Amino acid sequence: MKNTVSLASSTVPLAKNYPLFRFIGGNVVSFMGDQIYLIALPLMVLSVTGSPVNMGIIAALERLPILLQPLIGIMSDRFSRKNLLLIGDGGRLLITGWIGILSLYGNLDVWQLYIAAFGIGLLSQVYNTSQFAAVPSLVNKQDLQLVNAINTGALQTATLSAPAIGGLVISLYHPGIALLINSFSFLIAFSAIASIQLPSHHSLESGRTTILQDLKEGFHFVLTTKAILFTNLAMLFSTFGTTLLLTLLVFHLKDTLQLTSVQIGWLLSGGGAGAISGALFSGFLTKYFPYRTLLFSAAFAGGLSIIVLSQMQSFPLLFAANMAGTYMVSILNPCLATIRQTLTPARLLGRVQATSRFMAWILLPVAALSAGLLAELTSTGTTILIGGTVSTIASFFYLHPTLAGKAAQTRSEKHQAQ
């Protein structure tokens, strides 16, 4: 493609790349707040409505903005990614603070939770797409896999401590306090992003193409790049299964298994420990195994861990199953990010990531709503079992031949030369 400006990678040695460290640090802090939110929100729904169906509706609303991902990708490629990151953090700061205050004063209604869930979901999609597209501009190309592993591992440190802290805060004080802590975490993340200068990524042709042409280009690239296409198909079904788990996990632990808020926090923190190990170990594994073997093994084992978790009742076994599942997922995520980033020209990063998210996550609102309905008709344990079965079967998409070797580098150089 002619007349484009490449998104320059950093030439600073990784050990001295302080803007990158601030960028990751801001992500970690806001992600810590998110982990507290994941405990506080279901407990608020349980308190206000006592209904798993309402939890399913709220989870569906939070995931509904996934349908806007293609347009969000165009925004990320046309506009300043830094500004979009600031909007994502600033907006979530205001919404979580609003809900936290309403909850503290006893004025929280379910319709307000509906609005907040949709708003947080939309802003999270804007933030996550822009964050993904910004990472390659902050690092040397040869460091990208390592940085993705470090970034995932750093984010997962939040799941090591934050859920336990959130469970303790909720147990001792109030869910509203937990959401105010979440709101403050977005303020810290906002400040970190504001201190970073991101390189310009705009095409010289920006403004000469229509939104429809931009959408078509993003979808065409994804559909014709088989390594990205088949990982998206795997994610389409596996995320449907994991959403059945994630929508009901806190409900299942609290209402069905009668665990305390503190126990739930510790269990989720144990998942964080597994996630850190998986993310950091993935960089080592990619040196010795092709992506096909690594992705299939991790996805298959991760699906089995959900099945096991659905059948367990003792805290130690639940703890172990959750830790194993997050370990496997965190091996997957850095590999998937690196595949997309290395195969995609810089000017298309936002659209390819957004299109991939759209394809992989389009069923999430349906899955979230289905989780509530299935739990009402059967049980939370049965619904989670179904989710684990779907996720396990989805792992077979990773056996596609295009993932057999490390073709990402070759394909990346080909596209860069075009």
KEKE-3310 file (N, C-alpha, C; in steps of 0.2 Angstrom, whole numbers, plus 5000, padded with zeros to 4 digits):
npx = (5004:5003:5010:5009:5012:5023:5021:5032:5043:5050:5067:5073:5083:5075:5077:5078:5067:5057:5044:5037:5036:5029:5017:5013:5012:5001:4991:4991:4987:4974:4968:4969:4959:4948:4947:4943:4930:4924:4921:4913:4902:4893:4889:4883:4872:4866:4862:4853:4844:4844:4844:4849:4846:4845:4859:4864:4858:4864:4878:4877:4874:4885:4894:4888:4893:4903:4899:4901:4914:4921:4919:4925:4938:4941:4941:4952:4962:4961:4961:4969:4977:4982:4973:4961:4964:4964:4951:4945:4949:4946:4932:4928:4932:4923:4910:4911:4914:4902:4892:4897:4895:4881:4878:4883:4875:4863:4855:4854:4848:4842:4841:4851:4862:4862:4864:4877:4884:4883:4890:4903:4907:4907:4917:4928:4930:4935:4946:4954:4956:4963:4974:4980:4984:4993:5004:5015:5022:5029:5040:5054:5055:5059:5057:5044:5036:5041:5038:5024:5021:5026:5018:5005:5008:5011:4999:4991:4996:4988:4977:4982:4982:4972:4958:4958:4960:4948:4938:4940:4938:4924:4919:4922:4918:4909:4902:4901:4912:4922:4920:4923:4937:4940:4937:4947:4958:4957:4960:4973:4978:4974:4983:4995:4995:4993:5006:5014:5021:5015:5019:5015:5002:4996:4989:4994:4984:4973:4956:4953:4947:4932:4921:4915:4924:4936:4931:4929:4942:4948:4941:4944:4957:4958:4951:4958:4970:4975:4980:4976:4963:4959:4963:4954:4942:4943:4943:4930:4921:4927:4927:4913:4910:4919:4913:4900:4905:4912:4902:4894:4902:4905:4893:4890:4900:4896:4882:4878:4888:4891:4902:4912:4914:4928:4934:4931:4938:4951:4951:4950:4962:4971:4969:4975:4989:4991:4989:5000:5011:5008:5008:5021:5029:5025:5033:5045:5041:5037:5049:5052:5042:5030:5017:5005:5005:5007:4996:4984:4986:4986:4973:4965:4968:4964:4950:4946:4949:4939:4928:4931:4931:4917:4912:4917:4917:4924:4935:4950:4951:4943:4951:4963:4958:4954:4966:4974:4966:4967:4981:4983:4975:4983:4994:4990:4985:4997:5003:4993:4991:5004:5004:4994:4999:5012:5009:5001:5001:5006:4997:4985:4982:4973:4961:4962:4963:4951:4942:4945:4942:4928:4924:4928:4921:4908:4897:4896:4887:4875:4880:4882:4869:4862:4869:4863:4849:4851:4856:4845:4836:4842:4856:4869:4881:4879:4878:4890:4898:4893:4899:4913:4914:4911:4922:4932:4931:4932:4946:4951:4952:4964:4973:4975:4985:4992:4997:5007:5020:5033:5028:5024:5034:5039:5027:5024:5035:5033:5021:5025:5033:5025)
npy = (4994:5011:5027:5028:5031:5023:5016:5019:5009:5009:5013:5012:5004:4989:4988:5002:5008:5018:5025:5015:5007:5015:5015:5002:5001:5010:5003:4991:4996:5001:4989:4982:4989:4985:4971:4972:4977:4967:4958:4966:4971:4959:4956:4967:4966:4955:4959:4969:4964:4950:4940:4929:4930:4944:4947:4941:4949:4961:4958:4955:4968:4974:4968:4971:4982:4976:4973:4985:4985:4985:4999:5005:5001:5008:5021:5020:5019:5031:5042:5050:5039:5040:5050:5043:5033:5040:5045:5033:5029:5040:5041:5029:5031:5041:5034:5023:5029:5036:5025:5019:5029:5031:5018:5018:5027:5020:5022:5015:5008:4995:4999:5009:5001:4994:5005:5009:4997:4996:5008:5006:4995:4999:5010:5002:4994:5003:5008:4996:4992:5002:5002:4990:4993:5003:4997:4991:5003:5007:4999:4989:4979:4966:4963:4961:4950:4946:4958:4958:4946:4951:4962:4955:4947:4957:4963:4953:4952:4960:4952:4944:4950:4960:4955:4948:4959:4967:4958:4958:4972:4973:4964:4970:4983:4990:4987:4999:5006:4998:5001:5014:5014:5007:5017:5027:5020:5021:5035:5036:5028:5036:5047:5041:5038:5051:5056:5050:5051:5046:5040:5047:5039:5040:5038:5045:5045:5047:5052:5052:5040:5031:5027:5014:5009:5008:4999:4988:4985:4981:4969:4962:4959:4952:4940:4935:4932:4918:4913:4922:4922:4909:4908:4917:4911:4900:4907:4913:4902:4897:4909:4910:4899:4902:4914:4909:4904:4915:4924:4919:4915:4921:4922:4908:4903:4911:4910:4897:4888:4894:4901:4913:4931:4935:4922:4920:4931:4927:4915:4920:4928:4918:4913:4923:4922:4910:4915:4925:4916:4909:4919:4924:4912:4909:4916:4909:4896:4898:4898:4885:4878:4876:4888:4881:4869:4874:4883:4875:4865:4873:4879:4867:4861:4872:4872:4860:4862:4871:4862:4854:4863:4866:4855:4854:4856:4858:4870:4870:4862:4869:4881:4876:4872:4884:4891:4883:4885:4899:4900:4893:4901:4912:4909:4908:4921:4931:4925:4925:4939:4943:4936:4943:4956:4955:4951:4961:4976:4992:5003:4997:4991:4995:4992:4979:4972:4976:4971:4957:4956:4958:4947:4937:4939:4941:4934:4935:4944:4936:4924:4929:4932:4920:4913:4917:4913:4899:4895:4898:4889:4877:4874:4884:4877:4867:4875:4881:4869:4866:4877:4874:4863:4867:4876:4867:4859:4869:4871:4864:4871:4877:4869:4871:4871:4883:4888:4880:4883:4896:4907:4920:4930:4930:4933:4945:4953:4952:4959:4972:4976:4978)
npz = (5000:4995:5000:5014:5031:5042:5057:5069:5077:5094:5097:5109:5121:5129:5143:5147:5143:5148:5145:5141:5152:5161:5154:5154:5168:5171:5165:5173:5186:5183:5180:5191:5198:5191:5194:5207:5204:5197:5207:5216:5208:5204:5217:5221:5212:5217:5229:5226:5217:5218:5208:5196:5183:5181:5183:5171:5162:5164:5162:5149:5143:5146:5138:5125:5118:5110:5098:5091:5088:5075:5071:5081:5079:5067:5072:5081:5071:5064:5073:5087:5096:5109:5115:5114:5123:5135:5135:5138:5150:5158:5157:5162:5175:5180:5179:5187:5199:5201:5202:5214:5224:5223:5228:5241:5247:5247:5236:5225:5210:5199:5186:5185:5186:5174:5165:5169:5166:5153:5148:5154:5148:5134:5135:5139:5128:5118:5125:5126:5112:5107:5116:5112:5099:5101:5107:5099:5094:5105:5107:5103:5088:5089:5102:5104:5107:5120:5127:5126:5133:5146:5148:5149:5160:5169:5170:5176:5188:5195:5197:5206:5219:5220:5220:5232:5241:5237:5241:5254:5258:5254:5263:5275:5274:5262:5246:5238:5242:5237:5223:5223:5225:5213:5204:5208:5204:5190:5189:5192:5181:5170:5173:5170:5157:5151:5153:5143:5127:5112:5096:5080:5070:5058:5042:5026:5018:5026:5028:5015:5012:5014:5028:5026:5016:5024:5034:5026:5022:5034:5037:5026:5027:5038:5035:5025:5030:5036:5048:5058:5055:5059:5073:5077:5075:5084:5096:5095:5099:5111:5119:5121:5129:5140:5145:5150:5161:5168:5169:5179:5189:5202:5207:5208:5217:5228:5230:5227:5232:5244:5249:5257:5255:5257:5255:5241:5236:5239:5231:5218:5218:5218:5205:5199:5202:5195:5182:5181:5180:5169:5159:5159:5157:5144:5135:5135:5131:5117:5111:5109:5104:5091:5087:5084:5092:5105:5107:5105:5115:5127:5126:5126:5138:5147:5144:5150:5163:5167:5166:5177:5188:5188:5194:5207:5225:5236:5244:5242:5230:5221:5221:5215:5202:5196:5196:5187:5176:5173:5171:5159:5150:5151:5144:5131:5128:5126:5115:5105:5104:5099:5086:5079:5079:5073:5060:5055:5046:5052:5050:5050:5062:5072:5066:5062:5075:5081:5072:5074:5087:5086:5078:5086:5098:5096:5100:5114:5121:5119:5125:5139:5143:5140:5150:5162:5160:5158:5170:5178:5174:5176:5184:5192:5192:5182:5171:5170:5167:5154:5148:5149:5142:5129:5127:5127:5116:5106:5105:5095:5083:5084:5078:5065:5050:5047:5058:5062:5062:5064:5056:5057:5057:5044:5036:5041:5036:5023:5021:5026:5016:5006)
capx = (5000:5007:5008:5007:5017:5023:5021:5038:5044:5055:5074:5076:5083:5070:5078:5078:5061:5053:5037:5033:5035:5023:5011:5011:5010:4995:4987:4991:4983:4967:4966:4968:4952:4943:4946:4938:4924:4922:4918:4908:4896:4889:4887:4877:4866:4863:4859:4848:4839:4844:4842:4855:4844:4848:4866:4865:4856:4870:4884:4876:4874:4893:4897:4885:4897:4908:4896:4903:4921:4923:4919:4930:4944:4942:4943:4959:4967:4960:4962:4975:4976:4982:4967:4956:4965:4962:4944:4943:4951:4942:4925:4926:4933:4917:4905:4912:4913:4895:4889:4900:4892:4874:4878:4885:4870:4857:4850:4856:4843:4845:4842:4857:4867:4861:4867:4884:4887:4884:4895:4909:4908:4909:4924:4933:4932:4939:4953:4958:4958:4969:4980:4984:4987:4999:5010:5021:5025:5033:5045:5058:5051:5062:5055:5037:5033:5043:5034:5017:5021:5027:5012:5000:5010:5010:4991:4989:4998:4982:4972:4985:4981:4966:4952:4958:4958:4941:4934:4941:4935:4917:4917:4923:4915:4903:4904:4902:4919:4926:4920:4927:4944:4941:4937:4953:4963:4957:4963:4980:4980:4974:4989:5001:4994:4994:5013:5017:5020:5014:5021:5009:5002:4990:4990:4994:4977:4968:4951:4952:4943:4925:4921:4914:4931:4940:4928:4930:4949:4950:4938:4947:4964:4957:4948:4963:4976:4972:4982:4972:4956:4957:4963:4947:4936:4944:4941:4923:4918:4930:4925:4906:4911:4921:4908:4896:4909:4914:4895:4891:4907:4904:4886:4891:4904:4893:4875:4878:4893:4891:4909:4912:4917:4935:4936:4930:4943:4957:4951:4952:4969:4975:4969:4980:4995:4992:4990:5006:5015:5007:5010:5029:5031:5024:5039:5050:5038:5037:5056:5053:5036:5026:5011:4999:5005:5006:4989:4980:4987:4984:4966:4962:4968:4960:4943:4945:4949:4932:4924:4933:4929:4910:4910:4921:4914:4929:4939:4956:4950:4941:4957:4968:4956:4954:4973:4976:4963:4970:4988:4982:4973:4988:4999:4987:4984:5002:5004:4988:4993:5010:5002:4991:5004:5017:5006:4997:5004:5005:4991:4979:4982:4967:4955:4963:4962:4944:4938:4946:4938:4921:4923:4929:4917:4901:4892:4897:4881:4871:4882:4880:4861:4861:4871:4858:4843:4852:4856:4838:4832:4846:4860:4875:4886:4878:4879:4898:4900:4892:4904:4919:4913:4911:4928:4937:4930:4934:4953:4953:4953:4971:4977:4976:4992:4995:4999:5012:5027:5033:5027:5022:5039:5039:5022:5025:5040:5030:5016:5028:5036:5020)
capy = (5000:5017:5034:5028:5032:5018:5017:5018:5006:5012:5011:5012:4997:4988:4990:5009:5010:5021:5027:5008:5005:5019:5013:4995:5002:5012:4997:4987:5000:5001:4982:4980:4991:4980:4965:4973:4978:4960:4955:4971:4971:4954:4956:4973:4964:4950:4963:4973:4960:4942:4936:4927:4933:4951:4947:4939:4955:4966:4955:4956:4975:4976:4965:4973:4986:4972:4974:4991:4985:4987:5006:5007:5000:5014:5027:5019:5020:5038:5047:5049:5033:5043:5053:5037:5029:5045:5045:5026:5029:5046:5039:5024:5034:5044:5030:5018:5033:5037:5019:5018:5034:5029:5012:5020:5031:5016:5024:5011:5004:4990:5002:5012:4996:4993:5010:5009:4991:4997:5013:5004:4990:5003:5013:4997:4992:5009:5008:4990:4992:5007:5000:4985:4996:5007:4994:4991:5009:5008:4993:4986:4974:4960:4963:4962:4944:4947:4963:4955:4942:4955:4966:4951:4945:4962:4964:4947:4953:4963:4947:4941:4954:4964:4951:4947:4966:4968:4954:4960:4978:4972:4961:4974:4990:4991:4987:5005:5008:4995:5004:5020:5012:5006:5024:5030:5017:5024:5041:5034:5026:5042:5051:5038:5039:5058:5057:5047:5053:5041:5042:5047:5033:5042:5037:5051:5045:5048:5057:5051:5034:5031:5022:5008:5006:5006:4992:4982:4983:4978:4963:4958:4957:4946:4934:4932:4930:4912:4912:4927:4920:4903:4909:4921:4906:4897:4912:4914:4897:4897:4914:4909:4895:4905:4919:4906:4903:4922:4928:4915:4912:4924:4919:4901:4903:4914:4908:4889:4885:4897:4904:4920:4936:4934:4916:4922:4935:4923:4911:4924:4930:4912:4913:4928:4918:4905:4919:4927:4911:4907:4924:4924:4906:4909:4918:4903:4891:4900:4897:4878:4875:4880:4891:4877:4865:4878:4886:4869:4862:4877:4879:4861:4860:4877:4870:4855:4865:4874:4857:4851:4868:4865:4849:4854:4859:4860:4876:4869:4860:4875:4885:4873:4872:4891:4893:4880:4888:4905:4898:4891:4907:4917:4907:4910:4928:4934:4922:4928:4946:4944:4934:4949:4962:4954:4950:4967:4983:4997:5007:4993:4988:4996:4989:4971:4970:4977:4966:4951:4956:4958:4941:4932:4941:4943:4930:4936:4946:4930:4920:4931:4932:4913:4910:4918:4909:4892:4895:4899:4883:4871:4877:4887:4871:4864:4880:4881:4863:4867:4882:4871:4858:4871:4879:4862:4858:4875:4871:4860:4876:4879:4864:4873:4871:4890:4890:4875:4886:4903:4910:4927:4935:4930:4936:4952:4956:4953:4965:4978:4977:4980)
capz = (5000:4995:5003:5021:5036:5046:5065:5070:5084:5098:5097:5115:5124:5133:5150:5148:5140:5153:5143:5141:5159:5163:5150:5157:5175:5171:5164:5179:5191:5181:5179:5198:5200:5187:5198:5212:5201:5195:5213:5218:5204:5205:5224:5221:5208:5221:5234:5224:5214:5220:5202:5191:5176:5180:5182:5164:5158:5165:5159:5142:5142:5147:5132:5119:5113:5106:5091:5088:5087:5069:5071:5086:5076:5063:5077:5083:5066:5061:5078:5091:5101:5116:5117:5115:5129:5140:5136:5141:5158:5161:5157:5167:5182:5182:5180:5193:5205:5201:5205:5220:5228:5224:5232:5248:5250:5247:5231:5218:5207:5194:5179:5185:5185:5167:5161:5170:5163:5145:5148:5156:5142:5128:5136:5139:5121:5115:5128:5124:5105:5106:5119:5108:5093:5103:5110:5094:5093:5111:5108:5097:5085:5091:5109:5105:5110:5127:5130:5126:5139:5152:5149:5151:5167:5174:5171:5180:5195:5198:5199:5212:5225:5220:5222:5239:5244:5236:5245:5261:5258:5254:5269:5281:5273:5258:5239:5236:5244:5232:5217:5223:5224:5206:5201:5209:5200:5183:5189:5191:5174:5166:5173:5167:5149:5150:5153:5138:5120:5107:5089:5076:5066:5053:5035:5022:5014:5030:5026:5008:5012:5018:5034:5023:5014:5030:5037:5021:5022:5040:5037:5021:5029:5043:5032:5020:5034:5039:5055:5062:5055:5063:5080:5079:5076:5090:5101:5095:5103:5118:5124:5123:5135:5146:5147:5154:5168:5171:5171:5185:5194:5209:5209:5209:5223:5234:5232:5227:5237:5251:5251:5260:5251:5258:5251:5234:5234:5239:5225:5212:5218:5216:5198:5197:5202:5189:5176:5180:5178:5162:5154:5159:5154:5137:5131:5135:5127:5110:5108:5108:5102:5086:5089:5084:5098:5111:5107:5106:5122:5132:5126:5128:5146:5150:5144:5155:5170:5168:5168:5183:5192:5189:5198:5213:5230:5242:5242:5239:5223:5217:5220:5210:5195:5194:5195:5181:5170:5171:5169:5152:5146:5150:5139:5125:5126:5123:5108:5100:5102:5094:5080:5076:5079:5068:5054:5053:5045:5057:5049:5050:5068:5076:5063:5063:5082:5082:5068:5077:5093:5084:5076:5092:5104:5094:5104:5121:5124:5119:5130:5145:5144:5141:5157:5167:5159:5159:5178:5181:5172:5178:5190:5190:5191:5175:5166:5169:5164:5147:5145:5149:5136:5123:5127:5126:5109:5102:5105:5089:5078:5084:5074:5058:5047:5046:5065:5063:5063:5066:5050:5058:5055:5036:5033:5043:5032:5017:5022:5027:5010:5001)
cpx = (5004:5005:5006:5013:5017:5023:5027:5039:5050:5062:5077:5077:5078:5071:5077:5071:5056:5045:5033:5031:5029:5017:5008:5009:5003:4989:4986:4986:4976:4964:4965:4961:4947:4942:4942:4931:4920:4918:4912:4902:4891:4886:4882:4871:4862:4859:4853:4842:4838:4843:4848:4853:4846:4855:4868:4863:4862:4876:4883:4876:4882:4896:4894:4889:4903:4905:4898:4911:4924:4924:4924:4937:4946:4944:4950:4964:4967:4962:4967:4973:4977:4976:4961:4957:4963:4955:4941:4944:4946:4935:4923:4927:4926:4911:4905:4912:4906:4891:4891:4896:4885:4873:4879:4879:4863:4852:4851:4850:4846:4846:4848:4863:4867:4865:4875:4887:4888:4890:4902:4912:4911:4916:4929:4935:4936:4946:4957:4960:4964:4975:4984:4987:4993:5005:5016:5025:5030:5039:5048:5054:5053:5060:5048:5034:5035:5039:5026:5016:5022:5021:5006:5002:5009:5003:4989:4991:4992:4978:4975:4983:4974:4960:4952:4957:4951:4937:4934:4937:4927:4915:4917:4919:4908:4906:4905:4909:4924:4926:4923:4934:4945:4941:4944:4958:4963:4960:4970:4982:4979:4980:4995:5001:4996:5002:5017:5016:5020:5015:5014:5009:4997:4993:4990:4987:4972:4963:4949:4947:4937:4926:4919:4920:4935:4937:4930:4938:4951:4947:4942:4954:4963:4955:4953:4969:4974:4974:4978:4965:4954:4958:4957:4942:4937:4941:4933:4919:4920:4927:4917:4906:4913:4917:4902:4899:4909:4907:4893:4896:4906:4898:4887:4894:4900:4886:4874:4882:4894:4898:4908:4915:4925:4937:4936:4936:4950:4957:4953:4959:4973:4975:4974:4987:4996:4993:4997:5011:5015:5009:5018:5032:5030:5029:5044:5047:5038:5044:5056:5047:5032:5019:5005:4999:5004:4999:4984:4980:4984:4976:4962:4962:4964:4952:4941:4945:4942:4927:4925:4930:4921:4908:4913:4917:4919:4933:4946:4956:4948:4947:4962:4965:4956:4961:4975:4973:4966:4977:4987:4980:4979:4994:4996:4987:4991:5004:4999:4989:4999:5008:4999:4995:5009:5015:5003:5001:5002:4998:4984:4978:4976:4961:4956:4961:4954:4940:4939:4942:4930:4920:4923:4924:4910:4896:4892:4890:4876:4873:4881:4873:4859:4863:4866:4852:4845:4853:4850:4835:4836:4849:4866:4881:4885:4879:4887:4901:4899:4897:4911:4919:4914:4918:4933:4937:4933:4942:4955:4954:4960:4975:4977:4983:4995:4999:5005:5019:5027:5033:5025:5027:5039:5033:5022:5029:5037:5025:5019:5031:5031:5018)
cpy = (5006:5022:5033:5029:5027:5020:5015:5014:5010:5009:5011:5005:4996:4990:4997:5012:5013:5023:5020:5006:5009:5017:5006:4997:5005:5007:4993:4990:4999:4994:4980:4983:4987:4974:4966:4974:4972:4957:4960:4971:4965:4954:4962:4970:4959:4953:4966:4969:4952:4938:4935:4930:4940:4951:4945:4945:4960:4964:4956:4963:4977:4974:4967:4977:4983:4973:4980:4991:4987:4995:5009:5006:5006:5020:5026:5020:5027:5043:5045:5044:5035:5046:5048:5034:5034:5045:5038:5026:5034:5044:5034:5026:5037:5039:5025:5023:5035:5031:5018:5023:5032:5022:5013:5023:5027:5018:5021:5007:5000:4994:5006:5007:4995:4998:5010:5003:4993:5002:5010:4999:4994:5006:5008:4994:4997:5009:5002:4989:4996:5005:4994:4988:5000:5003:4993:4997:5011:5004:4992:4980:4967:4958:4962:4956:4944:4952:4961:4951:4946:4959:4961:4949:4951:4964:4959:4948:4956:4958:4943:4944:4957:4961:4950:4954:4968:4964:4956:4967:4977:4969:4965:4981:4989:4990:4993:5008:5005:4998:5011:5019:5011:5013:5027:5027:5020:5031:5041:5032:5032:5046:5048:5039:5046:5059:5054:5050:5047:5043:5042:5041:5034:5041:5044:5051:5046:5053:5056:5044:5035:5026:5015:5005:5004:4999:4987:4980:4979:4970:4959:4955:4951:4940:4931:4930:4924:4911:4916:4924:4914:4903:4913:4916:4902:4901:4913:4909:4897:4902:4913:4904:4898:4911:4915:4905:4910:4925:4925:4914:4915:4922:4912:4900:4905:4911:4900:4886:4888:4899:4911:4925:4936:4928:4917:4926:4931:4918:4914:4926:4924:4911:4918:4925:4914:4910:4922:4922:4909:4912:4924:4918:4906:4911:4913:4898:4892:4899:4890:4875:4879:4883:4886:4872:4868:4881:4880:4866:4866:4878:4873:4860:4866:4875:4865:4857:4868:4868:4854:4856:4867:4860:4849:4858:4862:4866:4875:4866:4865:4880:4882:4873:4879:4893:4889:4883:4895:4905:4897:4897:4912:4915:4909:4917:4932:4932:4925:4935:4947:4941:4940:4955:4961:4953:4956:4973:4988:5001:5003:4990:4989:4992:4981:4969:4971:4972:4959:4950:4955:4951:4936:4933:4942:4940:4931:4939:4940:4926:4922:4931:4924:4910:4911:4914:4902:4891:4894:4892:4877:4873:4880:4882:4868:4869:4881:4875:4863:4872:4878:4866:4862:4874:4873:4860:4863:4875:4868:4865:4878:4874:4865:4874:4878:4892:4884:4878:4893:4907:4918:4932:4936:4934:4943:4956:4957:4959:4972:4980:4980:4988)
cpz = (5000:4999:5010:5025:5041:5053:5067:5077:5088:5097:5103:5118:5129:5141:5152:5145:5145:5151:5143:5148:5162:5160:5153:5165:5176:5170:5170:5185:5190:5181:5187:5200:5197:5191:5204:5210:5199:5201:5216:5214:5205:5212:5225:5218:5213:5227:5232:5221:5216:5214:5198:5184:5175:5180:5174:5160:5158:5162:5151:5139:5142:5141:5125:5115:5109:5099:5087:5087:5081:5068:5076:5083:5071:5067:5079:5078:5063:5066:5083:5096:5108:5119:5118:5122:5135:5141:5139:5148:5161:5162:5162:5175:5184:5183:5186:5199:5206:5205:5212:5225:5229:5228:5239:5251:5249:5241:5224:5216:5201:5187:5179:5184:5177:5163:5162:5167:5156:5144:5149:5150:5136:5129:5136:5132:5117:5118:5126:5117:5104:5110:5115:5102:5095:5105:5105:5093:5099:5112:5102:5094:5088:5098:5110:5108:5118:5130:5131:5132:5146:5153:5152:5159:5172:5176:5176:5187:5199:5201:5205:5219:5225:5222:5229:5243:5243:5240:5252:5262:5258:5260:5275:5280:5269:5251:5236:5237:5239:5225:5217:5222:5217:5203:5202:5205:5193:5183:5188:5184:5170:5167:5170:5160:5147:5149:5148:5131:5115:5100:5085:5071:5060:5046:5031:5018:5019:5028:5019:5007:5016:5023:5031:5020:5019:5033:5032:5021:5028:5039:5032:5023:5034:5040:5027:5024:5038:5046:5060:5061:5059:5070:5082:5080:5082:5096:5101:5099:5110:5122:5125:5129:5141:5149:5151:5161:5171:5173:5178:5190:5201:5212:5212:5216:5229:5236:5232:5232:5243:5253:5253:5255:5251:5254:5244:5232:5234:5233:5219:5212:5216:5209:5195:5197:5197:5183:5175:5178:5171:5157:5154:5156:5147:5132:5130:5130:5119:5107:5106:5104:5096:5089:5090:5090:5104:5112:5109:5113:5127:5132:5128:5135:5149:5150:5149:5162:5172:5170:5175:5189:5193:5193:5205:5218:5236:5239:5239:5232:5218:5215:5215:5203:5192:5192:5188:5175:5168:5169:5161:5148:5146:5146:5132:5123:5123:5116:5103:5099:5098:5087:5076:5075:5073:5061:5051:5052:5050:5056:5050:5057:5072:5073:5063:5070:5083:5078:5071:5083:5091:5082:5082:5098:5102:5098:5111:5124:5125:5125:5138:5147:5145:5148:5162:5166:5160:5167:5181:5180:5175:5185:5188:5188:5184:5170:5165:5166:5157:5144:5145:5143:5129:5122:5125:5118:5104:5101:5099:5083:5078:5080:5067:5056:5047:5053:5067:5065:5065:5060:5051:5055:5047:5034:5035:5038:5025:5016:5022:5020:5005:5001)
residu = (MET:LYS:ASN:THR:VAL:SER:LEU:ALA:SER:SER:THR:VAL:PRO:LEU:ALA:LYS:ASN:TYR:PRO:LEU:PHE:ARG:PHE:ILE:GLY:GLY:ASN:VAL:VAL:SER:PHE:MET:GLY:ASP:GLN:ILE:TYR:LEU:ILE:ALA:LEU:PRO:LEU:MET:VAL:LEU:SER:VAL:THR:GLY:SER:PRO:VAL:ASN:MET:GLY:ILE:ILE:ALA:ALA:LEU:GLU:ARG:LEU:PRO:ILE:LEU:LEU:GLN:PRO:LEU:ILE:GLY:ILE:MET:SER:ASP:ARG:PHE:SER:ARG:LYS:ASN:LEU:LEU:LEU:ILE:GLY:ASP:GLY:GLY:ARG:LEU:LEU:ILE:THR:GLY:TRP:ILE:GLY:ILE:LEU:SER:LEU:TYR:GLY:ASN:LEU:ASP:VAL:TRP:GLN:LEU:TYR:ILE:ALA:ALA:PHE:GLY:ILE:GLY:LEU:LEU:SER:GLN:VAL:TYR:ASN:THR:SER:GLN:PHE:ALA:ALA:VAL:PRO:SER:LEU:VAL:ASN:LYS:GLN:ASP:LEU:GLN:LEU:VAL:ASN:ALA:ILE:ASN:THR:GLY:ALA:LEU:GLN:THR:ALA:THR:LEU:SER:ALA:PRO:ALA:ILE:GLY:GLY:LEU:VAL:ILE:SER:LEU:TYR:HIS:PRO:GLY:ILE:ALA:LEU:LEU:ILE:ASN:SER:PHE:SER:PHE:LEU:ILE:ALA:PHE:SER:ALA:ILE:ALA:SER:ILE:GLN:LEU:PRO:SER:HIS:HIS:SER:LEU:GLU:SER:GLY:ARG:THR:THR:ILE:LEU:GLN:ASP:LEU:LYS:GLU:GLY:PHE:HIS:PHE:VAL:LEU:THR:THR:LYS:ALA:ILE:LEU:PHE:THR:ASN:LEU:ALA:MET:LEU:PHE:SER:THR:PHE:GLY:THR:THR:LEU:LEU:LEU:THR:LEU:LEU:VAL:PHE:HIS:LEU:LYS:ASP:THR:LEU:GLN:LEU:THR:SER:VAL:GLN:ILE:GLY:TRP:LEU:LEU:SER:GLY:GLY:GLY:ALA:GLY:ALA:ILE:SER:GLY:ALA:LEU:PHE:SER:GLY:PHE:LEU:THR:LYS:TYR:PHE:PRO:TYR:ARG:THR:LEU:LEU:PHE:SER:ALA:ALA:PHE:ALA:GLY:GLY:LEU:SER:ILE:ILE:VAL:LEU:SER:GLN:MET:GLN:SER:PHE:PRO:LEU:LEU:PHE:ALA:ALA:ASN:MET:ALA:GLY:THR:TYR:MET:VAL:SER:ILE:LEU:ASN:PRO:CYS:LEU:ALA:THR:ILE:ARG:GLN:THR:LEU:THR:PRO:ALA:ARG:LEU:LEU:GLY:ARG:VAL:GLN:ALA:THR:SER:ARG:PHE:MET:ALA:TRP:ILE:LEU:LEU:PRO:VAL:ALA:ALA:LEU:SER:ALA:GLY:LEU:LEU:ALA:GLU:LEU:THR:SER:THR:GLY:THR:THR:ILE:LEU:ILE:GLY:GLY:THR:VAL:SER:THR:ILE:ALA:SER:PHE:PHE:TYR:LEU:HIS:PRO:THR:LEU:ALA:GLY:LYS:ALA:ALA:GLN:THR:ARG:SER:GLU:LYS:HIS:GLN:ALA:GLN)
# end
